[in-house]
């Protein structure tokens, strides 16, 4: 009966070529045929819901809006059915029987000439998602009945080769049923565990219930489509755990809802803890990209710059086609707009958190601050915003206290014209640096740079609020002291300094009396042609054979060690212990500076000095 009015249609030549391409070359993972079918069913159900809201007359108006999947592993059949808008005969011809695009022939020509890669380019170009079924099926049957009250049912059948048939159908209710007779290579798709796995992966947030042989699969709601105040905190936490695989609750979250030149919703989370290797995020999953609640990409790197890739969450837009390749997302104007908005909203959220919840921001910064800092050198458009988010320990803060540059400037004395910093490997060693002594004595606060990334970002910042960032080993101490700190250089001192200069002529630029030391005997500071300490360390990391400029050695003539050396020099200017102690003093300050030439030589000399001292 159903076949009496059957009519066969030939595919057009370009359609046949596309079908061959789809079946044999299009998708790397054939499982996405199910994603396509569920997405189509979801669209059909959305259309019914809209027509209900519009008051249109509908067939089976009280029928529940749902998607059902049934499997027959013995007969190798896969069936998906929805109660959506259904299709008319014309729909079957125009929407399924034809790939309508004036660019199809040109596209095929480019493929033939090797100008395009099918997997990178075909996806999303010609509405070919439905035809992914032919990757796994030998024959496809579509039973459908449109939503109009008097519309008849129709059947569409094809093997995906040269033709398709349309005949009267037997479906009695509104909606569409698609049955696949699976190929031998696709028989795993008649197994429930496989279908459940695919739905969870790609379609878990589809609005309408998806039943697999009477069991509902998609039980997690797409919370990003709800208003934030309608979502319970416990729901949000469980959602975060589900999408991130993190057993702990997130540290913070925020939502984005944009309508205008680009439309998208996002629900983003800041994790409670940083991964073990913060700067190696290749295996870390960041944001997932959805199109109308259907997954496009699990880890869409194009959505975020590297310095914000600690974020977890979802972004859902209707402005990108479902079958969009990574290459398309990279060049898509809509994608670029979404990315820019996410960056702007994230930086604004972090700034608000820093101002209104300092404890939470301190936890965030402890975990992700080093990664955030890298944005200084990579995101020039947002550099000023990132600078405002930076936090530093200083010579006056406690161990858990951190300051912004704005707060540091507010604490500066009125006559301080520069922002001072000192770089080192850890807080304790930096605080014990001899160059800090005069700053501490005079109450000049100094930023303590203890993160390896600091040596890359400080030169890039340069100035803040009109004030130069200056390493304390380059600061003009004489100008800062206002002439209050003066050293009297008598003839003995001049002779001792000359001995230092002669002894260390090959390793230092100069030896001078220090105006910055209080408790230490000596220190090294940057010479006239030298780089500041962070920049020099950065160059060492970047260039293996980098040779830094010689430094200036400053000595504290008030220190007991220097006074002892003066007396020894006065007694016997040729005493061998004099030169040994000078070299040892140079090695000691080089060790603190991180530039010691040879630790072994230093230890050997130290043993000799102790041996002579204990005779």
Secondary structure, 3 states (H helix, E strand, C coil): CCCCCCEEEECCHHHHHHHHHHHHHHCCCCCHHHHHHHHHHHHHHHHHHHHHHCCCCCCCCCCCCEEEEEEECCCCEEEEEECCCCCCHHHHHHHHCCCCCCCHHHHHHHHHCCCCCHHHHCCCCCCCHHHHHHHCEEEEEEEEECCCCCCCEEEEEECCCCEEEEEECCCCCCEEEEEEEECHHHHHHHCHHHHHHHHHHHCCCCCCEEEECCEECCCCCCHHHCCHHHCCHHHHHHHHHHHHCCCCCCCEEEEEEECCCCCEEEEEEECCCCCCCCCCCCCCCCEEEEECCEEEECCCHHHCCHHHCCEEEEEEECCCCCCCCHHHHHHCHHHHHHHHHHHHHHHHHHHHHHHHCHHHHHHHHHHHHHHHHCHHHHCHHHHHHHHHHCCEEECCCCCCCCECHHHHHHHCCCCCCCEEEEECCCHHHHHCCHHHHHHHHCCCCEEEECCCCHHHHHHHHCEECCEEEEECCCCCHHHHHCCCCCCCCCHHHHHHHHHHHHHCCCCEEEEEECCCCCCCCEEEECCCCCCCHHHHHHHHHHCCCCCCCCEEEEECCCCHHHHHHHHHHHHCCCCHHHHHHHHHHHHHHHHHHCCCCCHHHHHHHHHHHHHHHCC
